[in-house]
Amino acid sequence: MEKFFIVTNTAKDRDLTFTRSIIDYLEAKGKTCYTQSVDAVCNTNYNYTNADMVPSDTDCVIVLGGDGTLIQAARDLSQLELPLLGINIGTLGFLVDIDKEQAFPAIDCVLAGDYEIDERMMLEGNAYREGQVIYNNVALNDIVINRSGALRVIDFDIFVNNEYLTSYTADGLIISTPTGSTAYNLSAGGPIAQPNSELIILTPVCPHKINQRSIILDSFDEICVKMSKSRSNQEERVASFDGELHTNLISGDKVIITRAPKKAKIVKTSKLSFFQVLGKKMSVI
């Protein structure tokens, strides 16, 4: 790899000191580094993973932040299909398992070709209202449908490949990738899946029936979540993508979820297995 693009979460590296140290280190080894201008990066309204700013000859994107920064980069840059090297400059990182102290050795591994590309499936969601798409996006972790506004439960019907599966009365529903299985899905009592598995997990949030639990589906299944009209009012719901981007939903709307056509490519330099990382992180939480 010769040309790198640096993505920085400026909330975690406000003066860009660590970012500049990474750039200096790579340039000292004869590599090319691209980054946004300091003014653009430090603008609080700026999306620091803007795909339009990544040069076409970039070989790798280095993401300085935490899990949230890497997830945003994976989502926003998904069409570029570039490998992402995450370096944790935040607090607890699960996806980003390279700490500041390990940053330069990890970069050396990448430059020496001593790394693996861990491909992670993503989800694509389309929200429909009266037959028209009102929102579209992708997610690395999960797509979540939650109540919005009044603290009341919501009703929705689940269809898989156009076949009715079940109905839920719950606080929400998590549609998770294997990568997202250790996030909100786990907190809601869902199962943990190996990150390179090919599956989709449905986990209700606080369902009102004790026997309603997670359902594991094939990664190529098409999932339709229809907002039920069983209640007299059109209570609002919200569909969120990786806990960041969202769109409001009302009774009668539906969200169709499939695996995304592109995968996130995560650079792994650690020799630790998923289970070793899992045990290490769970002992901290």
N, C-alpha and C positions, 0 to 999 in steps of 0.2 A: 504494500500500500504506500502510495506516494503523496496523495492529496487528501487533506482532512478538512472537514467543516466542523466548527466548534459551536455547540448550543449551550448556553449558560442560563441557569435560573438565577437571576440577579438578586432575588430575595435571599439567596444563600451565599452569594459571592458579590456583595454590593459594590465593592471598589474594583472588581475584576482582577484582583491580585492573583488568585489561583488560576484564573483563565489565562492570564498573560504568562504565567509560569509554564503552563502546558504548551502554549504557542512557542515560547522561547526554546523549550526543550525539543520540540519537533523541528523547528527551523535550524537549530544547532546540528541536527542530524541530517540536514539537507532536504527536509520535507516541506511541502507547501501547506499553509494553513489559511483557511477562509473563515471569516466570521462577520457578523453584522457590525455596523458601526456602533460605537459606544453609545451615541445618542439614541439610536434605535433600540438597542438592548435595554437601556435604562428607562425607557418610556414605559410607564406602568400600564398603558393601554396597548402595548405592542405584543403581538403574538410571537414569542421567540422561537417558534418552530415553523416559520413561514417557508413553505416549499419553494416559493418563487425566488427566494434569496439563495438557494443552494445551487452552486455552479454545476453544470452538467458533467464535468470531468471529475467530480468528487468521488473518492474511493471509499470513504468511511466517515460517519458522523460521530463525533465524540460528544456525549451528553453529560454535562456537569450539573448535578442536582440530586434529586432523589427518585423514588419510584414514580411519583407523579410526573416529574419532568420527562422521564423516559417513556412513560405511557403516552404523554402528549406528543412527544416526538414520533413515536411509532405510529400513532394515529394520523398526525398531520403530514408525515412524510411517507405514508404507506405506498403511494403511487410511484415513488422513486426507487423503491426496493433496495435501499442502501443498508449495509450493515451498521448497527448502532452499538457503540462502546459506551456503556454507562459507568460513570464514576460518582460515587456517593459523597456529596459534600453536605448532606443534610443529617437527619437523625437515623432512625432504623430504616434500612433498605433491604427489601426481599428480592426484587428483580435486579436491583443494582447492588451487586455484592462486592464491588471493588471500592475499598475505602481510600481516603486521601493518601494514606501512607503507602498504599499499594499501587497508586496511580502510575508512577513512572516505571516500575517493573512490569506492570500490565501493558503499558505502551511499548516497552521493549519486546514483549512477547508478540505483540501484533506486528511490529516491524520485522521480527525474525520469522514470521509465519507460524508461530507456535500458538495457535488459537483454533477454536471451532466456531461455526456459525450455528446457533440454536434457532431453528425456525419455529415461530409460534403462530398458530392460527388466530385469526381475528373474526369478528362478527360484523355484519352489515345490517343496519336496520332502516326500514322505510315506514314512516308513519303516514296513514291514509285518513282522509276525511271526505266522505261522500264520493269515494272513488278517485280522489286526486291526492297525489303525494304532497304532503305539507312539510316533510322534513326527511333528510337522508344523512346518514353518517356511518362511520365505522368505530369499533371499539376493540381494544386489546384485552381488557379485563372483563367488562360486563356491560349489558344494557339492563337498566333497572326501571321498572314502572312502579311508581310510588303515588301515594295520595298527595294532594297539594291543597293547601288552605285548611279547611275545617278538619278537625281530628276525628274522622270517621273512616270506617273500613271501606274498601272498594271491591267491586265485583268484576271479574273478567273470565272469559271463556278461552280455552286453549285448543287450538287445532294444529295437528302435525300432518304435513303433506295432504292438506285439505280434509283430513279426517278428525272428527271431534275426539278430544282426549279427555279433558276434565274441565271443571270450573272451580274457581277459587273465590272465597271471600276472605280477604286478608289485608294487611297493611301495605303489601306490595308483592312484587315478583321480581326475582333476579334471574336473568338469562346470562349464564357465565361461560367463558372459555376455560380450558384447563389452566391457563395462566392466572385467570381471575378466581380460580377455586380457593386460593388461600387469602382472598380479600373479603369483600362483603359476604360472599357466599359462605365462607367458613364461619363468620360471625353469626350468620343466620342459621347455623346448624347443618350446612351443606357439606358434601364430601370433598376431600382433597384428591385431586387428580395430578398425575405427572404432567408437567407443562408441555411436553411434546406429544401428548395423547391427541387423538382425533375424536372429540366428543363435545357435546353441549350439555350443560347442566341447568335444569330448571329448579329453582328453590323458592318456595313461597316465604314471605316475611310475616311471621306471626299469624299463621292461618287459623281460622276459627273451627277447624275440625282437627282433632288430635291425630287422625290417621293420614293426614295430607303431608307428605314429605317430599324430598327432592326426587326428581326424575332425570335419568341420564339418557340422552338421545344421541343418535348418530350425527356426526358433524355435517353430513350432507342433507339432513332433514330440513324442511322448511317449517318454521314455527310461526303461527299466526296468533297473536294475543288480541282478542276483541274486547273492547270496553263494554260491559254489559249495560243494558237499558232497564235493568230490573228495578231500579229505584226511581221514585217520582221526580227527583231533581237531577240535573245534569252536573253532578259533582265533578270537579276538575281532578285530573291526574297529571302526572308529569313523567315523561320518558327521558331518562338521563343516560348519557354515553360516557362511561368511565368516570362517572361522578362529576363531570364538568359541563359538557354541552348538553342542552336539554330542550325539549319542546313540550308545550302543554297539550293535554288530551282531554276530550269530553266523551260522554256516553255516545256510543256508536262508532267512534274511531277505532282503528285497528293498527297494530304494528306488526309488520312481517319481518322476520329475522332469519337470515341465512349466514353461512360462513362467507367471509369476505373473499374476493378473488385473489387478493394479495396476502402474504404472510409478513409478520414482523421478523426481521433478522437481527438477532441479538448476538454480539460478539462475546464469547466466553473464553477467558484465559485461566480461570480457576480450575483446578483438578478435582474439586469437591463435587460429589454427586448431589443430585437434587435432595436425596434423603439426608445427607450430611448438612446441607444448607438449611433444610427444613428443621432439623433438630437444633441447630445452632440458633436460628431465629426464634423458634418457639420457646427456647429457654430464656430469651430476653424479654419476650412479650409478657 
